Amino acid sequence: MSGKGSRGAGGGDAVYGLGLIGALVYYIQQADSFWGVVVGILQALVWPVFVTYDLLKFLHR
């Protein structure tokens, strides 16, 4: 069942996937212990939350 709105639906997934990889690299490089790596992986999974929070905090000034 492919409707009119199904075209190009994977674009957001690709952006999230690339962001996830970039966040994993960044947070794991910052880690200095095993638990730092675990926390880095968890942060990489929810990186859009951090971006949205900081953006809204910046815009509210």
Secondary structure, 3 states (H helix, E strand, C coil): CCCHHHCCCCHHHHHHHHHHHHHHHHHHHHCCCHHHHHHHHHHHHCHHHHHHHHHHHHHCC
